[in-house]
Amino acid sequence: MLLGAEIFYELLRPGQIYAQNSQLLLQNTVFGYVVSESIDQVAEDRVHCGLILGDDLNKTLKQFRVIESVDEECTGDTEASLCEDHFVRTHKINKEGRYVVSMALSRDPLCLGNSKDIAVRQLYSLWKRLSRDLEYLSLYADFLREYEDLGHLERVVESSEPPTQYYIPHHGIILATDILLIN
């Protein structure tokens, strides 16, 4: 990783460890501890080796900077800036301290059609399938109660429905947790 000197001091954290009987220094950073060593003089019998692929170090570093550069400014009405604007306009923090954002739609929600009838039919079909196995039906009912208690779903009251809504059909999934391994 190649980092510019302009952020060097932002990386440092309190904490240094000096290794006994050596000139090694362990410095705490945002990445964890890094090791450095002070060299008073270079012995002539030591070999220092570095490898740079390409003809020119400046050219290689410039290519690295271009590849690793990050665009800092978004210009125009890009999808990212539209999403950010939507977040700023619609977010709130609920009483549990969680962020709540309204669903972003790229088209008018009326194009979704009448989803309530489809979702209700799907739910009745699911209840019918589950009613054939009372254990699964009980597990599913417990799951829905817990989900409601956690605030992840809410019951729909006909009189409180907003003028535009979309109902997502729910599909009950039962995961097998016991796996039999046969050699």
Buried (B, 14 or more C-beta within 10 A) or exposed (E): EEEEEEEEEEEEEEEEEEEEEEEEBBBBBEEEEEEEEEEEEEEEEEEEEEEEEEEEEEEEEEEEEEEEEEEEEEEEEEEEEEEEEBEEEEEEEEEEEEEEEEEEEEEEEEEEEEBEEEBEEBBEEBEEEBEEEEEBBEBBEEEBEEEEEEEEEEEEEEEEEEEEEBBEEEEBEEEEEEEEEEE
